[in-house]
């Protein structure tokens, strides 16, 4: 059983829950950026947690089914496909994702999971570290694994689409909050940032008024985890997503609260975001 | 020791020195609290990520005593090096000695992997010697895999081709990171390293 990639759009990769437990060796976690949508897609087709799915950035993916398969599409809503519901794709049928109405990343789970060889315990593509399968290319064929568990008996998961307008992201103060003035913190938690087109799976780069530091000097590189908001010398925040490096040398002013991480993964260039503590 | 907040699932332990980091990491890695999924030592800190709740983790982390003398207790790996690096002469000038003496110092040292970062399997090695070598003024866009280098108080070996600003002493054919190997990273925290001179240039 296979799916053939006919077109990929700007970027399509294989993702799962990522490589945990190996950060001490310099191996980043990677995995689906929007874990919530990814997990939902797997649940809708009765996959076991951790099955590999396709993460599509800004639509454009076209898949041809080589046999009858059950798929579910979640995350950024792309026209042309059934959303948040299991659907059967018959042999010879094509799944074509249009550009999403809101959000950035769409997940396609196939019943049985995408069966590519795991690398260091995960099937995720890590763009920063060059681990896992290469980004999808037209002509690639994706093997589909065996189904293990019964279908969940759910027709539709009623979940909201990623917001289209300004997104409010909950944060908690980070380990280097004290490297910034109180005025900088106020500016950080009140200003409206724009999402830069220079964003990717490593991080969301933001545009706005630079933040002022309370102290100079270099920070010795330290461990960082998902949702770290680094402030490089430009004074403009970078929110770390799935492919972030395991250590970084710029002070982390705040961390994104776990519940807000999926929203960060769905921010698209040009959208605006505010942080609230 | 200071415990600093790092989001809903992690705490950052700040320590006084690299030696304390090594000792703390060794003590923690031997008996990690339940729920801990990742421990990332760095130059002055250890980041601990958990699936559990943070209050309990903070109590456990605060009670850990860094093991004294953790440097030099891990297993020893030999890495044969061809010392023909492009920056060997610059390093000799920076240290005020000859190229030969740089090689002798580098091979005489017993290095310890203090932590990893930068890219998968890149180990930051520290020695007992007084190494303090600035990075190159302009980083190279391409450093080949296996390049043996110095920067600051650290030595390292590039696991794969990547950009980099460290001063290149030579190269090794040892595979530092092999994703198909059971232990993909050769240089994991605590291991000791001795570089040997193959004599080839």
Interface residues (C-beta under 8 A of the other chain):
Chain A: X20 X21 X22 X23 X24 X25 X26 X27 X28 X29 X119 X120 X129 X130 X131 X172 X173 X174 X175 X176 X220 X221 X222 X223 X224 X225 X226 X227 X228 X245 X246 X247 X252 X255 X256 X257 X258
Chain B: X4 X5 X6 X7 X8 X9 X10 X12 X14 X25 X29 X37 X38 X39 X40 X41 X42 X43 X44 X45 X46 X47 X49 X115 X116 X117 X118 X119 X120 X121 X122 X123 X160 X179 X184 X185 X188 X189
